[in-house]
Amino acid sequence: MKLAGNRAPAQRLPVRWSAGSLRKMWKNWQLYVFVFPTLAYFILFHYYPMYGVQIAFRDFIPSLGIWGSEWVGLDHLERFIHSYYFPTLIKNTLLISLYQLALFPLPIIVALMINELKNGMYKRIIQTFSYAPYFISVVVMTGMVVAFLHPQTGIINVLIEALGGKPIAFMTEPGWFKSIYVWSGEWQNLGWGAIIYLAALTTINPDLHEAATMDGATRLQRIWHINIPSILPTIIILFILNMGSFMSIGFEKLYLMQNQLNMDASDVIQTYVYRTGLLEGQYSFSAAIGLFNSLINFALLILFNGIAKKTAKTSLW
């Protein structure tokens, strides 16, 4: 009887927990109303469309629908891997992604430099000028880049000619494309990317810097031993997120900068998916390529999250 008496409360716990949770939800129903639009957005536009991923494994014909189209398995993926364009697409995608990844520390450096400015007004001016380009649309930004690099009227070529050089057709030479794309993107996003690190730097206890200064630490030593370790978790999280989109390069800007003369350097997976899917109507083939790209990103996200969790004890989950 004593054992039975000990079991009874344990059996009623889930009921009390469930009823208590419902009461709390009803009491705070306003909060759930605010959450609902965001939840509905992700369900409708991110999770429900996953139903259509199966067209990557079918010979999709719109008139037959998804379920009526023939199942072909991995045929589209095999066709892509053995296609003429595969080596060029993978090479260009990887090179641009690695180029961008090599510039990952720049926002950190900019944030550390801005954080060291003592003059408040000068600091605000620098911040404003650094993240102002972020608010320029991709179309306008691309137009500015094309105008600056025009062989006859562009300001860059005007300066080159003034220094005694010959004008360069930057936008039509494949060798220049990757540098133009990556550095113009860095110029646009540099200041905005530094904001996150600046926010993390504001959480550092000033007493740490005061104690280090009293011990004779220089500014560089304080940056290296106080500032960087303090924002390291933020750096790791952003790096993991960056690796989760490693193979996904912004389509709009690439497409606007692309032309027939620089195609050897500018054609990447995203532009090829657009060409084959929307322009040529090969929906299943382009869906298979997009799924292939997404799976690589997902694998990199899992891999680097696991590495960060084991080595730095910081991860997304």
C-alpha positions as a Python dict, from the first residue, in 0.01 Angstrom:
ca = {
    (1, 'M'): (0, 0, 0),
    (2, 'K'): (285, 233, 73),
    (3, 'L'): (436, 165, -268),
    (4, 'A'): (103, 231, -437),
    (5, 'G'): (67, 553, -243),
    (6, 'N'): (405, 668, -371),
    (7, 'R'): (309, 596, -733),
    (8, 'A'): (-20, 786, -738),
    (9, 'P'): (122, 1140, -734),
    (10, 'A'): (373, 1052, -1012),
    (11, 'Q'): (83, 939, -1236),
    (12, 'R'): (-107, 1265, -1184),
    (13, 'L'): (194, 1492, -1255),
    (14, 'P'): (150, 1502, -1636),
    (15, 'V'): (-217, 1597, -1592),
    (16, 'R'): (-136, 1883, -1353),
    (17, 'W'): (154, 1996, -1578),
    (18, 'S'): (-69, 1999, -1885),
    (19, 'A'): (-349, 2187, -1712),
    (20, 'G'): (-102, 2436, -1567),
    (21, 'S'): (52, 2495, -1908),
    (22, 'L'): (-288, 2559, -2065),
    (23, 'R'): (-374, 2806, -1788),
    (24, 'K'): (-45, 2990, -1843),
    (25, 'M'): (-106, 3002, -2216),
    (26, 'W'): (-456, 3137, -2166),
    (27, 'K'): (-331, 3392, -1913),
    (28, 'N'): (-69, 3518, -2160),
    (29, 'W'): (-273, 3474, -2478),
    (30, 'Q'): (-165, 3817, -2604),
    (31, 'L'): (194, 3695, -2634),
    (32, 'Y'): (88, 3394, -2840),
    (33, 'V'): (-115, 3618, -3069),
    (34, 'F'): (203, 3815, -3140),
    (35, 'V'): (395, 3492, -3207),
    (36, 'F'): (130, 3349, -3439),
    (37, 'P'): (205, 3563, -3752),
    (38, 'T'): (574, 3469, -3741),
    (39, 'L'): (489, 3103, -3684),
    (40, 'A'): (238, 3110, -3969),
    (41, 'Y'): (495, 3274, -4197),
    (42, 'F'): (753, 3001, -4144),
    (43, 'I'): (494, 2723, -4178),
    (44, 'L'): (341, 2861, -4499),
    (45, 'F'): (650, 2989, -4677),
    (46, 'H'): (933, 2771, -4543),
    (47, 'Y'): (799, 2433, -4428),
    (48, 'Y'): (491, 2375, -4644),
    (49, 'P'): (685, 2437, -4971),
    (50, 'M'): (911, 2145, -4875),
    (51, 'Y'): (629, 1930, -5010),
    (52, 'G'): (740, 2038, -5358),
    (53, 'V'): (1098, 1921, -5311),
    (54, 'Q'): (994, 1582, -5446),
    (55, 'I'): (986, 1723, -5800),
    (56, 'A'): (1366, 1692, -5787),
    (57, 'F'): (1309, 1314, -5801),
    (58, 'R'): (1035, 1322, -6066),
    (59, 'D'): (1005, 1413, -6433),
    (60, 'F'): (774, 1698, -6342),
    (61, 'I'): (508, 1798, -6595),
    (62, 'P'): (283, 2084, -6474),
    (63, 'S'): (-29, 1942, -6643),
    (64, 'L'): (12, 1612, -6457),
    (65, 'G'): (94, 1765, -6120),
    (66, 'I'): (353, 1647, -5872),
    (67, 'W'): (198, 1309, -5790),
    (68, 'G'): (110, 1241, -6152),
    (69, 'S'): (462, 1296, -6280),
    (70, 'E'): (692, 998, -6327),
    (71, 'W'): (937, 911, -6048),
    (72, 'V'): (1295, 910, -6181),
    (73, 'G'): (1496, 900, -5859),
    (74, 'L'): (1845, 1051, -5881),
    (75, 'D'): (1851, 1081, -6261),
    (76, 'H'): (1852, 1462, -6257),
    (77, 'L'): (2136, 1477, -6007),
    (78, 'E'): (2342, 1230, -6208),
    (79, 'R'): (2276, 1434, -6521),
    (80, 'F'): (2399, 1749, -6346),
    (81, 'I'): (2715, 1584, -6210),
    (82, 'H'): (2804, 1449, -6556),
    (83, 'S'): (2712, 1769, -6741),
    (84, 'Y'): (2960, 1991, -6923),
    (85, 'Y'): (2888, 2284, -6690),
    (86, 'F'): (2940, 2100, -6359),
    (87, 'P'): (3318, 2162, -6313),
    (88, 'T'): (3287, 2532, -6402),
    (89, 'L'): (2987, 2588, -6175),
    (90, 'I'): (3145, 2415, -5877),
    (91, 'K'): (3481, 2588, -5930),
    (92, 'N'): (3327, 2937, -5956),
    (93, 'T'): (3093, 2881, -5660),
    (94, 'L'): (3374, 2751, -5439),
    (95, 'L'): (3623, 3021, -5538),
    (96, 'I'): (3380, 3307, -5475),
    (97, 'S'): (3266, 3150, -5146),
    (98, 'L'): (3625, 3098, -5028),
    (99, 'Y'): (3713, 3454, -5135),
    (100, 'Q'): (3425, 3586, -4923),
    (101, 'L'): (3520, 3361, -4635),
    (102, 'A'): (3878, 3495, -4643),
    (103, 'L'): (3735, 3843, -4574),
    (104, 'F'): (3528, 3722, -4276),
    (105, 'P'): (3766, 3888, -4021),
    (106, 'L'): (3729, 4237, -4176),
    (107, 'P'): (3407, 4334, -3990),
    (108, 'I'): (3571, 4219, -3666),
    (109, 'I'): (3874, 4438, -3730),
    (110, 'V'): (3655, 4736, -3819),
    (111, 'A'): (3447, 4689, -3503),
    (112, 'L'): (3759, 4673, -3287),
    (113, 'M'): (3896, 4988, -3452),
    (114, 'I'): (3571, 5182, -3412),
    (115, 'N'): (3543, 5068, -3051),
    (116, 'E'): (3884, 5222, -2977),
    (117, 'L'): (3780, 5569, -3097),
    (118, 'K'): (3742, 5807, -2802),
    (119, 'N'): (3586, 6105, -2978),
    (120, 'G'): (3211, 6036, -2968),
    (121, 'M'): (3114, 6255, -3263),
    (122, 'Y'): (3394, 6125, -3484),
    (123, 'K'): (3298, 5771, -3386),
    (124, 'R'): (2935, 5826, -3489),
    (125, 'I'): (3040, 5980, -3821),
    (126, 'I'): (3264, 5683, -3900),
    (127, 'Q'): (2985, 5440, -3811),
    (128, 'T'): (2734, 5625, -4029),
    (129, 'F'): (2961, 5633, -4332),
    (130, 'S'): (3062, 5270, -4288),
    (131, 'Y'): (2713, 5120, -4280),
    (132, 'A'): (2534, 5368, -4510),
    (133, 'P'): (2610, 5160, -4825),
    (134, 'Y'): (2414, 4872, -4672),
    (135, 'F'): (2090, 5061, -4735),
    (136, 'I'): (2158, 5098, -5107),
    (137, 'S'): (1963, 4846, -5314),
    (138, 'V'): (2148, 4573, -5501),
    (139, 'V'): (2038, 4714, -5839),
    (140, 'V'): (2164, 5063, -5757),
    (141, 'M'): (2486, 4927, -5609),
    (142, 'T'): (2555, 4720, -5920),
    (143, 'G'): (2483, 5021, -6139),
    (144, 'M'): (2732, 5225, -5938),
    (145, 'V'): (2999, 4955, -5973),
    (146, 'V'): (2945, 4934, -6350),
    (147, 'A'): (2960, 5312, -6380),
    (148, 'F'): (3277, 5340, -6170),
    (149, 'L'): (3450, 5073, -6381),
    (150, 'H'): (3338, 5188, -6726),
    (151, 'P'): (3636, 5173, -6970),
    (152, 'Q'): (3590, 5531, -7098),
    (153, 'T'): (3399, 5730, -6837),
    (154, 'G'): (3449, 5534, -6514),
    (155, 'I'): (3629, 5715, -6234),
    (156, 'I'): (3868, 5420, -6184),
    (157, 'N'): (3984, 5420, -6545),
    (158, 'V'): (4006, 5800, -6546),
    (159, 'L'): (4250, 5774, -6255),
    (160, 'I'): (4443, 5496, -6429),
    (161, 'E'): (4480, 5709, -6743),
    (162, 'A'): (4580, 6010, -6534),
    (163, 'L'): (4862, 5801, -6388),
    (164, 'G'): (4979, 5703, -6734),
    (165, 'G'): (4814, 5362, -6759),
    (166, 'K'): (4575, 5214, -7012),
    (167, 'P'): (4202, 5173, -6939),
    (168, 'I'): (4088, 4828, -6833),
    (169, 'A'): (3756, 4669, -6930),
    (170, 'F'): (3693, 4535, -6580),
    (171, 'M'): (3340, 4406, -6638),
    (172, 'T'): (3424, 4205, -6950),
    (173, 'E'): (3745, 4039, -6832),
    (174, 'P'): (3679, 3715, -6637),
    (175, 'G'): (3996, 3758, -6432),
    (176, 'W'): (3858, 4067, -6260),
    (177, 'F'): (3505, 3944, -6192),
    (178, 'K'): (3552, 3763, -5860),
    (179, 'S'): (3749, 4048, -5703),
    (180, 'I'): (3494, 4307, -5818),
    (181, 'Y'): (3203, 4101, -5689),
    (182, 'V'): (3353, 4017, -5350),
    (183, 'W'): (3508, 4356, -5269),
    (184, 'S'): (3202, 4555, -5377),
    (185, 'G'): (2992, 4329, -5153),
    (186, 'E'): (3235, 4380, -4869),
    (187, 'W'): (3217, 4756, -4916),
    (188, 'Q'): (2837, 4741, -4896),
    (189, 'N'): (2811, 4508, -4595),
    (190, 'L'): (3125, 4587, -4396),
    (191, 'G'): (2985, 4851, -4162),
    (192, 'W'): (2658, 4669, -4104),
    (193, 'G'): (2842, 4348, -4021),
    (194, 'A'): (3055, 4534, -3767),
    (195, 'I'): (2746, 4648, -3574),
    (196, 'I'): (2694, 4304, -3421),
    (197, 'Y'): (3051, 4294, -3292),
    (198, 'L'): (3023, 4651, -3163),
    (199, 'A'): (2715, 4549, -2968),
    (200, 'A'): (2908, 4256, -2820),
    (201, 'L'): (3198, 4486, -2727),
    (202, 'T'): (2967, 4713, -2527),
    (203, 'T'): (2897, 4426, -2285),
    (204, 'I'): (3260, 4407, -2171),
    (205, 'N'): (3312, 4522, -1813),
    (206, 'P'): (3521, 4845, -1816),
    (207, 'D'): (3685, 4731, -1492),
    (208, 'L'): (3876, 4470, -1691),
    (209, 'H'): (4041, 4739, -1904),
    (210, 'E'): (4113, 4955, -1600),
    (211, 'A'): (4281, 4665, -1420),
    (212, 'A'): (4481, 4574, -1732),
    (213, 'T'): (4592, 4937, -1776),
    (214, 'M'): (4708, 4954, -1416),
    (215, 'D'): (4910, 4636, -1476),
    (216, 'G'): (5085, 4804, -1768),
    (217, 'A'): (4901, 4641, -2058),
    (218, 'T'): (4918, 4827, -2389),
    (219, 'R'): (4614, 4896, -2606),
    (220, 'L'): (4696, 4609, -2840),
    (221, 'Q'): (4741, 4373, -2546),
    (222, 'R'): (4402, 4475, -2405),
    (223, 'I'): (4238, 4420, -2742),
    (224, 'W'): (4401, 4078, -2780),
    (225, 'H'): (4346, 3950, -2425),
    (226, 'I'): (4015, 4121, -2332),
    (227, 'N'): (3814, 4235, -2635),
    (228, 'I'): (3868, 3942, -2869),
    (229, 'P'): (3806, 3667, -2608),
    (230, 'S'): (3491, 3852, -2496),
    (231, 'I'): (3340, 3857, -2845),
    (232, 'L'): (3470, 3513, -2944),
    (233, 'P'): (3132, 3338, -2887),
    (234, 'T'): (2967, 3592, -3119),
    (235, 'I'): (3239, 3536, -3380),
    (236, 'I'): (3192, 3160, -3363),
    (237, 'I'): (2812, 3179, -3398),
    (238, 'L'): (2835, 3411, -3699),
    (239, 'F'): (3103, 3191, -3855),
    (240, 'I'): (2879, 2885, -3819),
    (241, 'L'): (2589, 3073, -3980),
    (242, 'N'): (2824, 3186, -4255),
    (243, 'M'): (2922, 2825, -4324),
    (244, 'G'): (2554, 2731, -4336),
    (245, 'S'): (2520, 2948, -4647),
    (246, 'F'): (2868, 2880, -4785),
    (247, 'M'): (2748, 2755, -5124),
    (248, 'S'): (2469, 3012, -5153),
    (249, 'I'): (2593, 3323, -5331),
    (250, 'G'): (2359, 3619, -5379),
    (251, 'F'): (2183, 3564, -5713),
    (252, 'E'): (2065, 3918, -5788),
    (253, 'K'): (2401, 4090, -5791),
    (254, 'L'): (2570, 3807, -5980),
    (255, 'Y'): (2300, 3808, -6245),
    (256, 'L'): (2318, 4188, -6285),
    (257, 'M'): (2698, 4183, -6319),
    (258, 'Q'): (2702, 3884, -6552),
    (259, 'N'): (2752, 3910, -6929),
    (260, 'Q'): (2859, 3678, -7207),
    (261, 'L'): (3223, 3787, -7186),
    (262, 'N'): (3272, 3714, -6814),
    (263, 'M'): (3054, 3401, -6804),
    (264, 'D'): (3354, 3174, -6743),
    (265, 'A'): (3409, 3341, -6404),
    (266, 'S'): (3055, 3450, -6312),
    (267, 'D'): (2844, 3143, -6382),
    (268, 'V'): (2761, 2976, -6048),
    (269, 'I'): (2503, 2726, -5927),
    (270, 'Q'): (2240, 2993, -5855),
    (271, 'T'): (2256, 3152, -6200),
    (272, 'Y'): (2253, 2809, -6366),
    (273, 'V'): (1943, 2710, -6166),
    (274, 'Y'): (1771, 3029, -6283),
    (275, 'R'): (1862, 2962, -6647),
    (276, 'T'): (1759, 2598, -6654),
    (277, 'G'): (1454, 2632, -6430),
    (278, 'L'): (1282, 2956, -6528),
    (279, 'L'): (1419, 3031, -6874),
    (280, 'E'): (1432, 2675, -7011),
    (281, 'G'): (1147, 2525, -6805),
    (282, 'Q'): (1347, 2228, -6671),
    (283, 'Y'): (1179, 2242, -6331),
    (284, 'S'): (1282, 1901, -6199),
    (285, 'F'): (1642, 1938, -6315),
    (286, 'S'): (1683, 2282, -6154),
    (287, 'A'): (1509, 2163, -5835),
    (288, 'A'): (1758, 1874, -5810),
    (289, 'I'): (2050, 2117, -5846),
    (290, 'G'): (1906, 2349, -5582),
    (291, 'L'): (1850, 2056, -5345),
    (292, 'F'): (2208, 1939, -5402),
    (293, 'N'): (2333, 2287, -5312),
    (294, 'S'): (2114, 2306, -5000),
    (295, 'L'): (2228, 1966, -4876),
    (296, 'I'): (2593, 2074, -4898),
    (297, 'N'): (2511, 2387, -4694),
    (298, 'F'): (2322, 2178, -4439),
    (299, 'A'): (2613, 1933, -4406),
    (300, 'L'): (2861, 2219, -4356),
    (301, 'L'): (2634, 2374, -4092),
    (302, 'I'): (2614, 2047, -3897),
    (303, 'L'): (2988, 1985, -3933),
    (304, 'F'): (3110, 2325, -3817),
    (305, 'N'): (2850, 2345, -3540),
    (306, 'G'): (2979, 2013, -3407),
    (307, 'I'): (3342, 2126, -3432),
    (308, 'A'): (3266, 2452, -3249),
    (309, 'K'): (3072, 2268, -2980),
    (310, 'K'): (3361, 2032, -2909),
    (311, 'T'): (3647, 2281, -2933),
    (312, 'A'): (3509, 2617, -2819),
    (313, 'K'): (3202, 2498, -2620),
    (314, 'T'): (2992, 2742, -2823),
    (315, 'S'): (2735, 2635, -3082),
    (316, 'L'): (2392, 2703, -3226),
    (317, 'W'): (2247, 2402, -3044),
}
